[in-house]
Amino acid sequence: MGKDQVIGGLMMAAAIIIIIIYAWILFFTPWALILLEITAFIAVAGVLGIIAWIGYTLATTPPPKPIEEIEKELQKEMEPVESGSEKE
């Protein structure tokens, strides 16, 4: 077996064990409410964290140059190449 297959097998086994423990706590212990509260908090915090990260990225990323400026820069770069090939 390859290293990736071993890691994949361990991840699968860990996930199944965690599912069983989660179900046992949820249905057979008095801690069900706190487990649901923690789960909901993690889910909401994760989604809002991703939204905050996207907002931060949008707020701190400089706007792109207008296409007209990019075209002018490309034309300036291409002029020496075109004039150089005519001389030869």
Secondary structure as UniProt FT lines:
FT   HELIX           3..28
FT   TURN            30..31
FT   HELIX           32..60
FT   HELIX           67..87
//
